[in-house]
Amino acid sequence: MSSFSGKESLGKSGKRWEEDPLATQYEVTGLPEQWLIARDGKLISHNARGEKLESLVEDALKGSSGDR
């Protein structure tokens, strides 16, 4: 599990994920890492979140590995 902070850690409620009522209700204690792997097996990213992750996925689906 990885931890991170900042704007991208805000949930839909506008609170940090650790303070979000759903995280509390479901006893969420961490967020898993998201590894984006290219079709050729190379690691594109292991820490992108939010808009950056979305952009990298779009690039990967177009056949480009994008920024690492």
C-alpha positions in Angstrom: 0.0 0.0 0.0 1.2 3.5 -0.7 0.3 6.7 1.0 0.1 10.1 -0.6 -1.2 13.5 0.2 -2.4 16.6 -1.5 -5.3 17.7 -3.7 -5.5 14.3 -5.4 -6.2 12.6 -2.1 -9.5 14.4 -1.7 -12.6 12.2 -2.1 -16.0 13.2 -3.6 -17.0 14.5 -0.1 -14.1 17.1 -0.3 -12.3 15.5 2.6 -9.1 13.6 2.7 -9.8 9.9 2.0 -8.8 9.0 5.6 -11.6 11.3 6.9 -14.2 10.4 4.3 -17.3 8.7 5.9 -17.3 5.8 3.4 -13.6 5.1 4.2 -14.5 5.0 7.8 -17.6 2.9 7.3 -15.7 0.3 5.2 -12.6 0.5 7.4 -10.3 1.6 4.5 -6.8 1.8 5.9 -4.8 2.4 2.8 -4.9 2.8 -1.0 -3.2 0.2 -3.3 -0.5 1.3 -5.7 -1.7 1.6 -9.3 0.8 0.2 -11.8 0.2 1.0 -15.4 2.0 -1.5 -17.7 2.4 -0.9 -21.4 1.5 -3.6 -23.9 5.2 -4.5 -24.3 5.4 -5.1 -20.6 7.3 -2.0 -19.6 6.3 0.0 -16.6 4.7 3.3 -17.6 3.9 4.5 -14.1 3.5 3.3 -10.5 2.4 6.5 -8.8 0.2 8.5 -11.2 -3.2 9.4 -9.9 -6.1 11.5 -11.1 -5.8 13.5 -14.3 -2.2 12.3 -14.8 -3.2 8.7 -14.6 -6.1 9.3 -17.0 -3.7 11.0 -19.5 -1.2 8.1 -19.3 -3.9 5.5 -19.8 -5.2 7.4 -22.9 -1.7 7.6 -24.3 -1.1 3.8 -23.6 -4.3 2.9 -25.4 -3.2 4.9 -28.4 0.1 2.9 -28.4 2.3 5.6 -26.8 3.8 5.0 -23.4 3.7 8.7 -22.5 5.8 10.2 -19.7 7.3 8.0 -17.1 
